[in-house]
Amino acid sequence: MRDDITNIAIDDYLASLMPPRPAPLADLEREGYQKGWPLVGPVEGQLLYLLARMHGTREALEIGTATGYAATWLLRAIAPAGGRLTAIERDPARIALARTWVTRAGFGEQFTIHQGEWFSELGQLAGPYDLVFLDILRHLSGEGEALRALAMCVPLLRPGGLLIADNVLCNALVLEDDAAPTVRGIQEFNRAIMSHPELESVIVPLRDGVGICRRRDH
Ligand SMILES: C[S@@+](CC[C@H](N)C(=O)[O-])C[C@H]1O[C@@H](n2cnc3c(N)ncnc32)[C@H](O)[C@@H]1O
């Protein structure tokens, strides 16, 4: 198994190959790293961008948007073709930052953010979405919460739609037998996406692990 140092070196190597990002994204990245804001980073940002582009995503949803970094990557892919991103975030200060950064990137009109807890906000959304990016798994400590998130996301996807989930390897803690509740929830989530009757899925060991699922259309 690769050790932590090797994993970090590979992440740094992949990031070093990335072409420069345009100004608002590069500025957000720099400030985010300085201030310890959570963000997926340029390599996973590029993965989100490419998946959304290749998939022809129009309507996207992000659950846990923080300061709008991943949102900006997604909007770069979908906004030029008339797509829109809806987001959910509970922290008002982060919502203000996300609005500022996304507007600075030129996508303010295509971005709607709902303030509140993920489950109540998600319950109000009708969908269908072409792509859902679930980025709160490491925050879910309640029993069955990660499975509940999955159960609520799948019906919101149109057939053929993509569910992308971040942090599904949880810093390799998913390998532990006697894991903490949050990690146990992610282990259950991973088993569920890999055997879900409505999904075809893969887990990519990029950064903290990215689950990529497609809702079947038969
Ligand atoms: C990992 S960060 C998102 C990073 C963002 N996707 C990006 O890469 O730019 C997770 C976000 O989810 C939010 N969050 C955590 N628990 C939540 C909950 N129960 N309801 C709504 N938002 C929540 C946190 O405030 C945090 O900003």
Ligand as a Chemical Component Dictionary entry (heavy atoms), coordinates in Angstrom:
data_LIG
# 
_chem_comp.id                   LIG 
_chem_comp.type                 NON-POLYMER 
_chem_comp.pdbx_formal_charge   0 
_chem_comp.three_letter_code    LIG 
# 
loop_
_chem_comp_atom.comp_id 
_chem_comp_atom.atom_id 
_chem_comp_atom.alt_atom_id 
_chem_comp_atom.type_symbol 
_chem_comp_atom.charge 
_chem_comp_atom.model_Cartn_x 
_chem_comp_atom.model_Cartn_y 
_chem_comp_atom.model_Cartn_z 
_chem_comp_atom.pdbx_ordinal 
LIG C1  C1  C 0  -15.878 20.068 2.071  1  
LIG S1  S1  S 1  -16.753 21.537 2.188  2  
LIG C2  C2  C 0  -17.263 21.878 0.541  3  
LIG C3  C3  C 0  -16.154 22.308 -0.376 4  
LIG C4  C4  C 0  -16.649 22.745 -1.748 5  
LIG N1  N1  N 0  -17.455 21.708 -2.355 6  
LIG C5  C5  C 0  -15.509 23.091 -2.670 7  
LIG O1  O1  O 0  -14.706 22.198 -2.992 8  
LIG O2  O2  O -1 -15.368 24.247 -3.049 9  
LIG C6  C6  C 0  -18.260 21.037 2.929  10 
LIG C7  C7  C 0  -19.236 22.164 3.194  11 
LIG O3  O3  O 0  -20.461 21.569 3.626  12 
LIG C8  C8  C 0  -21.047 22.397 4.610  13 
LIG N2  N2  N 0  -21.903 21.558 5.450  14 
LIG C9  C9  C 0  -21.492 20.658 6.383  15 
LIG N3  N3  N 0  -22.529 20.065 6.962  16 
LIG C10 C10 C 0  -23.637 20.584 6.394  17 
LIG C11 C11 C 0  -25.028 20.367 6.598  18 
LIG N4  N4  N 0  -25.463 19.532 7.543  19 
LIG N5  N5  N 0  -25.902 21.064 5.835  20 
LIG C12 C12 C 0  -25.445 21.961 4.912  21 
LIG N6  N6  N 0  -24.133 22.214 4.689  22 
LIG C13 C13 C 0  -23.237 21.539 5.428  23 
LIG C14 C14 C 0  -19.871 22.981 5.386  24 
LIG O4  O4  O 0  -20.246 24.222 5.990  25 
LIG C15 C15 C 0  -18.804 23.121 4.291  26 
LIG O5  O5  O 0  -18.754 24.443 3.803  27 
# 
loop_
_chem_comp_bond.comp_id 
_chem_comp_bond.atom_id_1 
_chem_comp_bond.atom_id_2 
_chem_comp_bond.value_order 
_chem_comp_bond.pdbx_ordinal 
LIG C1  S1  SING 1  
LIG S1  C2  SING 2  
LIG S1  C6  SING 3  
LIG C2  C3  SING 4  
LIG C3  C4  SING 5  
LIG C4  N1  SING 6  
LIG C4  C5  SING 7  
LIG C5  O1  DOUB 8  
LIG C5  O2  SING 9  
LIG C6  C7  SING 10 
LIG C7  O3  SING 11 
LIG C7  C15 SING 12 
LIG O3  C8  SING 13 
LIG C8  N2  SING 14 
LIG C8  C14 SING 15 
LIG N2  C9  SING 16 
LIG N2  C13 SING 17 
LIG C9  N3  DOUB 18 
LIG N3  C10 SING 19 
LIG C10 C11 SING 20 
LIG C10 C13 DOUB 21 
LIG C11 N4  SING 22 
LIG C11 N5  DOUB 23 
LIG N5  C12 SING 24 
LIG C12 N6  DOUB 25 
LIG N6  C13 SING 26 
LIG C14 O4  SING 27 
LIG C14 C15 SING 28 
LIG C15 O5  SING 29 
# 
